[in-house]
Every structure is written in structure tokens, then in C-alpha cells.
Amino acid sequence: MLLADLGAEVVKVEGPGGDDTRTWQPPVREGVATYYLGANRNKRSIALDLKDPADVEVARELARRADVFVENFKPGGLARFGLDYEAVAAVNPRVVYASISGFGSGPGGAALPGYDLIVQAISGFMSLTGDPDGQPFRGGVALFDVMAGLHATIGILSAVNHRHETGAGQHVEVNLLSSALSGLVNQTSAYVAGGVVPYRMGNSHPSLFPYEPLPCADGDLIVTAGNDGQFRKLCQVLGVPELADDPRFGRNEDRTANRDALRPLLVARLRTRTKMEWFRDIIGAGVPCGPINTIDQGVAFAEEIGLDPVVSVGEGAAAIPSVRNPITFSATEATYRLPPPALDEHGAEIRRWLSAEEKTQ
């Protein structure tokens, strides 16, 4: 979808039963799963049954003409159809062929099925998420599915650039576990570089304080003083400037070591006013902070500050509201041409295009 937003003509090849996310509901919009709607704009759909030799030939012809081929079968799963990288590259050497799997194509991981929740567990992510004395929790979104898609997009664009320079395509491989370990950033670095195994800290940060929700008169406010200067400004706004000069709290490493002593001193001030009153004053002083919103409030806030987060995809009655592509360009803006397709909505059109192209060769 990201590539399609940026102008690629994307053909979504589905089995006869369609993309699984079509059935992941509720919630729905006019009977269609909003999960599916969230990831499938700007695509055309063709349904192909790879048990049917004629449909396999259609798939091979699409692959032969493709600039980019993206697949998420288990590694090796397309070889029996002549749609693996080696077979496709033999007839289309310029192809950028991207494979997304759960655990890579090596002998230890190729046979393992990969779902985001499994990778959240296996990677260690869930061991970091939740209350310190509670159970591990998954993230509220398929975090590593999304991250692997972003990594695949970056890899594809890099390979396309390489092809511009050399004329040669290549195989780009991404797996959920590697994306997870990379995306855990400071947590995996703590172990691989420092020998430290991170642990659950609830909403606290292992290396910064304050950097967490703090209670106000009517609810919590996230306060993030990321450096000593911001902490000094925070103390001034809260009316406790002396805390910035306290040797226990002057430097970030001191605040982190003495968080149990500092936290109640900050909370005592924050509880005297509402979270939105403090939000306006703390933000005004240049210290990052924010209320904990629901999704509707998050969208509303983005609208309030002018980000225009919702776009309309398609025309007339078929138009679907969708979340704007997050990238802003000065010259080549993202486009929103096609609403998420019905299963095989463009099948006849694509087959006619293939047939017409064959006749002109």
C-alpha cells in the first residue's frame, strides 16, 4: 500500500477465498472488515487459484512483467509453481523480488509459521510490556507486521535504485523476527552490547526520568524531560525550581537512580491542577508532554494541529475514509486513487490487459 500511495501500480493476487484480513471482524464498514480497509487502498485485485494450471500461468505472466514482486509465503512455498525468485529472475532479470517471512529462509526458520503475536513473544518484546509485577502483554497493534512491511518497503526502494544504476534486479528478504530485534533498539542493544537483560518497567523508561505518565488532578499526563535543560524548565513551570539544583536530580543519570525520591515530589505539584491545564503550561515552556488519548481523541488532535490525518479514497459513494500516508513531499505527494478492492474486482480487466499485451509482442 505504501508503494501504491507513492505511485506504483499494484496488483494484489489473492486466492479464491481472499485475503484473510477480509474476515478479521468486527469492526466493519458496510460489511467489510476495517482491518482489511486499513491496508489495501490503491490496489487492484485478481483472484487466482494456484491449483489451476491456467491461473498459475497468469501468475507467471504477471511475475514476468513485474517491476517488483512481493510475496509472504513460507520460504520455498512458491517453488512448486515456478514463482520462486530463481524462476522469476530467469525470465525477468530486472525484477526486485521481495520475500517477507516469519523467521527467515534458513534451515532453522523456514518451516516456522510467523504471526505477529508469536514474534512479539519470541523476540522478547512481551517480556518488556506490562506492569513490573504483572503478566507480559502484547502491543495493541501488530507492531512487527507493520515494521517488517516498512523494512520491506525500504529494501525494495533501495533495490530499485540499485537497478537504476546497474540494470540488475535482486532478491530482498525480510523476516518478522529480525525486524523485531532491530526495532527493539535500546532494549536489544542493552543485551548484545552491555550484557544486560531488560525487564518490564510498566510505563517507566530504563534510562530516562521523568519519561512516563504522572497523575494530575483528573488523570495522567505523559511528561518526558529528555535532557537536563528540559528538566530545569519543568521544575520552573511546576513551581519547584530548587529540584533542578538538588544534587540527587541535577543530571539525568541522577534522576534515573533516584526516581523513587523524585517522583512523589513532581506528583505533589501535578495533582494540584488538571492534566489539560498542566499540558498547556508545560508544552508552552518547551517540555514535551501529552495526555493519554483514545484513538478518536488522537485523530481529533491531529486534525486540531493541522495534520489532516483522514483522506477520502475513491469517488462518490464508493469513497472510503482512510488514514493519510505519513510522508509529505514538496513535489511528489502521495495519491489516493483506488478504494480497497473487492475480491477479484479487477480480475477481468487484468486478464484483458495481459491478453492484449501478448498480442502486441
N, C-alpha and C positions, 0 to 999 in steps of 0.2 A: 504493500500500500504506500509506503514512503517513497519508493521509486516511482510509483504511478503518480503520486502527488507532484513529483518533480518532472513529469512529462513522459515517462515510459509508457508504452502501450503494453498492458499486462493482460495476459490470457490465463485465467485460473482454470486449471484442469482438475475436475472433480470426478470421483467415482459415481456410479449410478445412485448411491444413497446420499451423496452430497457431503460437503464439509461437516465434520462432527459438530462444530460450533453452531450450526443451524438449529440443532436440537438442544443446545445448552440454555434452558429457560426454566422459570422466569428470570428476569423481566422480558417483556416482548413489546414491540411496537407494531400494531396491526398484524399480529400473529407471527412476526419474525423476531427471532432472538436478538436482543440488543447487543449481546456478546458478538454475534456474527456481524452486525451492522458496524460495530466499532473498529473492525479491522479489514473491511473489504470494499471500501469505496474505490472508484476509478478503475475497476477491473471488469473484464468480460469473462463470462463463464461458459465452459463447454464441458459436458459430461461424457466421459469415455470409460468404457468397461474394458479393462486390460485383459480380461479373459476372452475377449472378442478379437480375433486376429485383425479384422478391419479397423477396429478402434486403435489397436496397437500401431498400425501403420499411420493413422492420423497423428498419434502422439509422436512417432518418429519423425514425421514430416515437420511438425511444429518445432521439434528439437533441432532439426537440420537447419531451419531458418532463423532460429532464435539468436539474438544478441546475448541474452542472459537466460540461463536455465536454473530454476530454484526447485529443490526437492527436499522433503523431510521424511523419506522412507528410512527404515532401518538400513544401515550401511550394507551395501551389496544387494538390497532388495529389488533394484531396478535392472540388475544384470540380466535376469531371465527374459526381460522384454527388449533387450538391446537398447536400453535407455540409460545405462551407466555412463560415467564420464568417458571411459575409453572408447565406447561405441559411438557416443555422440561426437566426441572430438575427432574421431576418424573421418566423419563426413562433414564436420563443421569445426575446423581447427581454430577458428576465431572465437568460439563460444566461451563465455565466462560461466562456468558450471558451479553453482553453489549448493553445498550439501549441509543441512542442519540436522544434527542427531542429538541424542541424549548424552552419550558418553564417548563419542569419537568412533573412528573406524578401525582402531587397533584390535588385536585379538582379544584383549580383556574387556573391551567395552562395546564392541559392535553388536553383540546379541542382546544387550540390556535395553529394555524399553525405557524411554525417557519422558516423564511428565514433570512439569514444573515443581509440583509439590514434592515429588521424590527427590529432586535435585536440591530443593530448599532444605530437605532433611539431611541428605548425604553430604552436601557441601559444608555443613556446619552452621549455615545461616540460622536455622531454627534454634540452635543452642544459644544464640545471641538475642533472641526475640522473646520478650515476655518479662514478667516480674522475676526478680532475682530468686525468690523462693517458690515460684510457681512453675507451671509446665511450659515447655517450649511452644512457641506459636509460629504459624506460617505468616508471611506477609499478606496484606489484604488485597494483593493483586498478583498475577502470575509474573512475578518480577523477573525471573531468569528466562522465561519465554520471550519477554519484551527485550531484555538485554541481549539475548542471542540474536534476535531479529535486528537490533541496532548494529551489533558486531558484523552480522552478515551483510548489512547494507554498506557499512564502511569497507568491508573486504571486497564486495562487488565493485564499488566505485573505484577503489584502488586498482583492481584488476582491469577495469575498463580503461583507466588512464594508462596503465602499462600496455594495453592493446593499442591505444592510440600511438604510442611510441614505437612499438615493435611489430604490430600486426598479429601478435600471438595471443590466444586465449589461455586460460588456465583453470585449475580446479581450486575452488575456495571452500574450505571446510570449517565449520563452526559447531561446537557442541555445548550443551547447556551447562555441564559441569565446569568446563574451562571458563565460560562466561561468568559463572557464579564465583569461582575462585578469584578471577580478575576483578569482578565487581565488588567483592568484599574488601578490597583496597587495604585500608589500615589494619583491618582485622586479620587478614591473611598475612600481611607484612609483619604484624606483631609476632606471628609464629615463625614464618620462614626466615626472617631477619633477626628476630630477637629471642626466639625460643620460648615465647610466652603464649600460652593457650588462653584466648579471651573467654569471657564468661558473660552471662546475662546480667545486665545492669538496669533493666527496665527502660526508662526514658533517659537515663543518665549517659554521659559520654565518658569513655575511659580516660581521655586526655585533655578535656576542657571542663571548666566550671566558671560561671553558670552556663549551661547549654542543655536546658530541659524545661518541662512545664513547671511553673511555680504558681501556687494558689493566690488568687486575688479575692476580693470580697464576694464575687459572684461566679467564680470559675477559674480555670487555669489559663495562664498566658505563657507561651513559649518565650523564654528570654535567652539570647545567645550572645554573650560577651566573648568574642573570639580572640581578643587581644587585650593587653593591659590598658591601652588608651580607651577602649570601649568600656572596660570595667570602671574606669575612673568616671566616665560620663554617666554611666548607670548609677553609680553611687551619688553623684550630684543631683540627678533627677529624683532619686528616692529620698533625698534629704539626709543622707548619711555619708558625707564626703570623707569622714575620718576613716572609713573602712578601706579606702584605696591606699591609705598610708600605713595601715596596720601591717606589720611585717609578716603576719600569717597569710595575708591576702594580696600583697602587692604584685606578685608575679603569678602567671598562670599556673606554673608548677606548684606554687604555694597554695593557691586556691584549690587546686585539684587535691592536694594532700590533706587540706583542712576543710574540705567541702562540708563535713558534718557540723563544723562550727559556724561556717559562713551561711549555710542555707537558712537556718531559722532567723538570722538577722535580716536577710533580704525578705523573707516571707512576712516578718512582722510589719514591714513597711508596705508591702504589696497588698496585704489584707485590708488596708485602710481605705482602698478605692476599688472601683470596678475594673475589670480587665480592659474594657474599651477606653476608659479614662487613662489608665496607665499606658495602653498601646499608643495612643496619640502622643503622649508626652515623651515616652521612651524612644519611639521612632523619630520624633522631632529632634531629639538630642543626637541622632545618628547611631543609635544602638539597635541592632536587628532584634525584632520580636514579632510575635503574631499570635492571634487567638487560634484555638483548635476548632476548626470549622467542620461542618458536614459537607458532603460533596456539593450540594446545591449552594451552600454559602461560599464554597471555594470558587465555583463558577461565577457566582454573583460578584465576588471580589475582583476576579479577573476582568469582568465587564466594567466594574467601577473604575479601575485604573487604566482602562482603555486598551486592553489586550484583545478585545473582540474574540473570545475563545470559541464561539459557536459559529459554524458556517453552514450554509444550505447547499446540499449536494444534489444535483439533478434539477429538473424543471417541473413546474406545475405541481400537480397532485402527487407525482412520483418523488418529489424532493424529500430528502431526509436530513434532519439536523445532525451535524457531526462536529467533533472537536477539531479545531483548526490545526493544521500542521505547525509544529512549534518553530520552524525555521523561517526567518524573514530575510528576503533577498532584496537588494536595491534594483536589480534588473530582471530577474527571472523568478517571479513569485510562484509559489505552489498553486496548482489549479484543482478545481473540484468539479469534474466533468460528469462522472457517472455515479449514480447511487449504487449501493451494494447489489450485485445481480441476483436474480432468481436462478435456481439451479438450471443449467443449460440454456439460459436466456439467450445467449449469443451463439449457440451451437451451430444452427443452420447458417448464420452469417459467416462464421469462421470456416466452416466446411466449403461454402461457396468461394470464399477468398482463396483457400488452398487449391480448389479445383481451377479457378481462373488463373492462378499463378502457374500451375502445372502446364496449362495450355499455351502459355506465352514462352515457355522455356524451349 
